[in-house]
Every structure is written in structure tokens, then in C-alpha cells.
Amino acid sequence: MGIEVFLRAAQFVNPRRERFRGQDVLVFDFEPNPDFKPHKMVEKVVHELAGVIWIDEKAHDVARLEAYFLGDFKIAGGLLATCRRVRALH
């Protein structure tokens, strides 16, 4: 999955500036983009996420990402897995 799927599947709200590990960062909350229509499995997964992303202004890179599923996300109708919360830190 490339970043382009994430950028299309999410909408970014509540922009603000913070300090993170001594660096200036841009912080955005994100939630599913209601205009995005997922077709592939990875798009469906990303479209169910919400969270916060911290962007390092100097490095133009993700400094931290916290994400969670808005509801239960079932893979193969729940036969393979049900995911409740995902948290990724960079």
C-alpha cells in the first residue's frame, strides 16, 4: 500500500502545530473520507481507520501515527480475524 491510498481514503481535520521529540511538527486528526469509495481490501481497511498523524516539518516525513478502527473490522466475515484497534508508532 502506498501513501496515496491513505491520502485518498482519509480526510484530515483539526490541523495544529506541536513539538514532538524536540522537533516542530504539524498534527492532523484523520477520519474516513465520506467521498472515497473503497474497492480493494487494503482500501477498505484504511477507510475504516481514524486517528492522529504527526508530520515532521523539516524532514517532510511522518514522525508518529496513531490509528484505530472506528468499529470492528472483520476479515473474511470474521472467520479469519476481527480487528478492534491498531496503533502504529514511528
N, C-alpha and C positions, 0 to 999 in steps of 0.2 A: 504494500500500500504506500502510495506517495502522499505527500503533504497536500496535494491538490484535492484529494478526496475529503480530507478533514476540512479544508478551507471551503469547499462547496457544501458539505453536509452540516456545517455548524454556522450559527450566527453569533457574532461577538458583540457583547454588550458591557456596559459599565467600565469603560476604559479609565485607567488611572496610572499614576507613577508611584513606584515604591523603590526601596533599597532592598536588595537581596544578595546576601554574601558580599557586601561591600560594593555592589555594582548597581547602577541605575537601571531599572527595568520598567517596561511597560507591562501592565497587567490587564487582562481581559477575562471576564466571565464568558463562558460559551454555553450554548444550548442548541438543540436541534433546529435547523433551518426549516421552517414550515413549507417553504417553496421547493425544497430539494426532494426529489422522488428517487429513493434508492432502488437499484435493480440487482446488484451483485451482493453476495453475502457480506463482504467487507464494508460496503456502503451501508448496509442495514445495521451492522454493528456500530459503526461510527455515528450513524444518525440517532442512535439510542443513548448517546453519551451527553453528559453535561459536566461542567467543572470550571477550572481556572487555569489559565496559561500565563506564564511569566516569560517575557521576551527580553533578552539582554540587548540594550540599545546599541552598544558598541560592537558586539560580536554579531549582531543580527541573527541570533540563534535562540532556540528555546532553552531557558535556564531551568525551568521547572514546569511540570504539568501534573495536575491532579484531575482525575476524571472518574466519573461513576455512572452507572446505568440508572436511568430515570425510573425504570421498573425492572421486573425480572426479564431477562433476555434468554430465551430458550433456543438451543441449538438442536436441530432435528426434532422439533416438537417437544423438547425436554428429555428425549431419550438419551442423547449424548451428554448434555450438560445444561444447567441453569446457572447463569452468572448473575450475581446480585450487586457486586461492587468491584470496580477496578481502580487501582491507584498506581500511577506511574510517576516516579520522581527521576529527574535528570540530574 
